[in-house]
């Protein structure tokens, strides 16, 4: 689980509609720390191992495609809510 994970997100306001319940479940499960405002910096922190999860919503391919090889190359994975 994510209980002891450190999680980054750009803003909680990006989670609307069906993404809101999913986000709230993650947010409520995390006890180690949830911070906002990181934007792309959070992905750098993720790839260096300083945070465990970056949680985002409503991203378009141009928002994340360049990040995927960096994340995967660092040993992580990129997935969606599905």
HUPE-V971433 format. One line per field, one symbol per residue. psi: psi as a letter, one per 20 degrees, with the letter a starting at -180 (. if undefined). burial: 1 if it has 9 or more other ideal C-beta (glycine too) atoms within 8 Angstrom, else 0. A space follows every 10 residues. Layout:
psi=???
burial=???
//
This chain:
psi=ajgjqpqqqg qiiiorchhg hgghggghhp ihpoqrjhch hhhghghijh qhpporqkqr hihihhhghg gghjjaqpra i.
burial=0100111111 0001100011 0111011011 0001110100 0110111000 1011111000 0001001101 1101000000 00
//
